[in-house]
Amino acid sequence: MSYLKVEGLSKSFGGLKAVHDVGFDVEQGEILGLIGPNGSGKTTTLNLLTGFLKPDSGIVMFKGQNVAGLPRCQVCRKGVARTFQIIKPFLEFTALQNVMVGRVYGQEPARNLTIAAEESREILDLVGLADKTDTLAKDLTLMERKRMELARALAARPQFLLLDELMAGLNHAEADDAMKLIRQIKDDLNLTILIVEHIVKAIVGLSDRIIVLNMGEKIAEGLPQEIIHNPEVIDVYLGTPHAKSR
């Protein structure tokens, strides 16, 4: 049985089919990449998997249970957590307080705030922010905010982690550091990860498999090297000389 199995997942907004009849599996312990051009339905898919949107149809089986349409808090408590493409921290909270918010929810919430603070410090250390615990979120750099966002997701103690463009806006060195961090937390915490990312180097370097969406539909699935040489993927996402000249 697949760790996560998605079948016939669809969501429309008025007459727009944001996601149409999408299906895929995620095996335990793998990193699955999800790519596609802007507006292809990537973030909508993540929202459907995590309870932020209810699908019009389809199933999302996580560890043998259909979580499609469940409230986001229930999905989180089953072991699913995510980061967001647009980071929205509590700006007047410290980094520690932001992560503590995640630690009092999710799987096995901390019994009290003292324990939540202790465990949140450990998570901040894991993502490289041990020296930023008392820094207000508004005073963190973009890279630091993204690491804090990751720490807040990890504080929910997920088994399945979804990352939505964690590297957007980072420079090359910061993106390389983020890739190393993702590999580290996957191995250290024994996580299964679905990652949405536009940086081709990152998605190819991190993913065991990649699925590709275009206009809400899955158009390809395979190993990274297969995907980057797929003519249809090149045409709609990676770009071809004739496409660029139009």
N, C-alpha and C positions, 0 to 999 in steps of 0.2 A: 504494500500500500504506500502510495506517495505521501510525503510529509504534508504537502499542500497540493490539492488538486482543484483546478478551476475548470469549469465546463459551462459553455453557453453564456458567458457573462456579457450582459448588455445593459447600457444606460443611455437614455436620450434626454436631451433638454429641449423641449418643444419639438421642432422638426429636425434638430441636429442629433445625429447618432454619434455620441462621443465615444462609446465603446460598443462594438457589435459582435456578438457570438465569439468572444475570445475564450480560448482554452489553453491551459498549459499545466505542467506538473513542476513541483520543486521537491528535490530529494533532500533528505536530512543531511546537514553538514556541507551543502554546496553553496556557492555564490552564483546566483542567477542574475544576469544582466538584462535590463529592459531598456531598449533604445527606440528612437524614432524621431522624426522631425517635430518641430513645435506644432502643437495642436493635434498630435496623433493619438492622444488618449492615455498617455503614461501616468500622469498624476491622477486622472480620474480612476484608472485601474487601481492605483494604490489606495485611493479614497474608498473604493468599493471593497477592497480586501480588509480594510481596517475599521469599517463601520462608520466612516464619515459620510458615506452615501449609501443609500439602499439601491440595490440593482433592480432593474425592471424585470430581469429574468436571469437564470443561471444559478449555479451553486459554487460555494467556496468551502471545500472540505479541508479542515485543518486538524490533523491527527485523528481523522475519522469522524469529526463532527462538522456539520454544516453551520458555518458562522455567518453566511450571507444574510445581511439585513439586521444582524444583532447590533444593539447600541455599542458605540465605540468603547465605552468603559468595560463592557462584558468581553469584547474581543481582546482588549488589553489584558484583562485578568486571565484570559486563556493562554497568554504567553506571546502576544503579538504587539510589537511596539514599532514606532516609526519616527523619522525626522521629517522636517518640512522644507520645501524648496524656499519659501520665504520665512525666515527666522523671526519669531515673535516672542522674544524673552520678556520676562518681567523686568523692565529696564531699571527700576528703582530697587530691585532685589539684588543681593550679592550673587555671585556664581554659585556659592554653596546653597543659598536659599532656593535658587532656581532648580537645582538638582534635587533638593529635598522634596520639592513639589512632586517630582516623578517618583520619589522613593515611598511616598505615602499612598500611592496608587499602584496599579499593576498587580503582578503576581506576588503573593506573600508580602503585603505591605508591612513596613516597619511598625513595631508595636508601640513605639513612642518617638517623640521628636529627638531625644538624645541619641537613640539608635539610628534614626534616619540621618542625623547629622554625621555620625561616625561613618556610616556606610557610604554616604554621599561624598565625604572627603576621600575615601578609598577610590571611588569611581572617578573623581576629578584627577586624582593622581594617575590613574590608569590612562586617561586621555591627555595627560601632560599639562594639567592645569593646577597642580598642587600648590603653586605659589600665587594662585588667583582666587582662592576661596573667599576672601573678604572684599574682592573688587566688585564694584557695581557692574551689572551687565552693560549699562550704557557706556562704560569706560573700557570695555574690552574691544580688541580689534576684531575684524571680520572673521579671521581664522580662529581666534579664541572663542567667539560667539558660536561658531560652527562646532567646535569641540565641546562647548558647553551644551549645545543642543543634542549632540551625540550622547553626552554623559546623562542628560535628562532622560533620554530614551532608554539607555542602559539601566538607569535607576529603577525602571519598571520590571527589571529582571526578565526580559524577554527570552524566548527560545528562538523566535523568528523575528528578525530585524529588517525593516524596510528603510532604505536610505534614498531620499528624494533630492538628487543633485547636491550632495554634500560638498562637492568641490567647486560649485559655481562661484565665480568671482575670485578664485584663488590664483596666485601666480604659479609658475611651473614648480618651483621649489616647495611651495605650500601644498600643491596637489600631490607631489611625490611623497611628502610627509603624511598626507591624509591616506594615501594608498597603504603605506606601511602600517599606519594605525589600524586601518580596517582589517588587514591581514592578522595583526596582533590580537585584536579583540575577538576575531572569529576563532582563532586557535585557543586563546586563553579561556574564553567563556563558552566554547563549543556551540557557536551560534550557526544558524542557517540564515542566509542573507539574500534579499532581493534588492538590487541596486539600480536606480535610474540615474543615468549620467550622460552628459553630452561630450565629455572629453574622451575621445576614441582610445587614446593610449591607456587611460584608466580603466575603461570598461573591458578592453581586451586583456589588459594585464591582470585584472582581478577576477574575471568571471570564468566559471567552469563551462557554462553554456550561456547563450544570448538568445533572447527573443526580440523580434522587431515588430513594431506597430506602425501602421500608416493609415490615417483617416479612420481611426478607431478599430481597425481590423489587423489581426496578426498576419504578416506576410512572409515571415521567415523564422526559423528556429534552428539552432545548431551550435557547433563548437565555434569559439571566437574566430579562428582562421577561416572557417567556412563562411561565416557571416560577412567578414570584411572583403571577401572575394565574390560574394553573391551579386550578380548583375542588378537584380531588382533593388537590393539594399543600397548598392552604390548609386543607383539612379535617384532614389527618393530621399536618401539620407546623407550618404557620404559625398555625393556630388560627382558629376562627370563634366568634362570640358564643354560638351554641347549644351548641357543643362545650365552651366554657369554663364554661358554667353547669351542665353535668351533674355 
